Amino acid sequence: MLGRNFPCHKVASGGTGGDSCLPHVGSNGHAFKGLVQSVWKSKTTERDGRIASNQKLLERLEAENTQLRENVVELALQIQALRDRTRTLTA
């Protein structure tokens, strides 16, 4: 199949019943240039997608963490107010 699109060398399959075709690589590798660029772009796009996803997750977690810290402060103030009220009532 690859031989139809690229010049290739026939390679014995090692007894599996068919021959394979390896693309012919010229001195500067033009046969693989498009493939390499495509794979590179795909991997880069995947990586960029993971980075963007991780960045969004980090931002969401930081926002949640900020909210939780604010809740802790509010609860601590409520606890302190209850303690103060209890001391006033028992005094």
Protein Blocks (a to p, Z undefined) as FASTA:
>chain_A
ZZmmpccddddehhnopacddddddfkommmmmmmmmmmmmmmmmmmmmmmmmmmmmmmm
mmmmmmmmmmmmmmmmmmmmmmmmmmmmmZZ
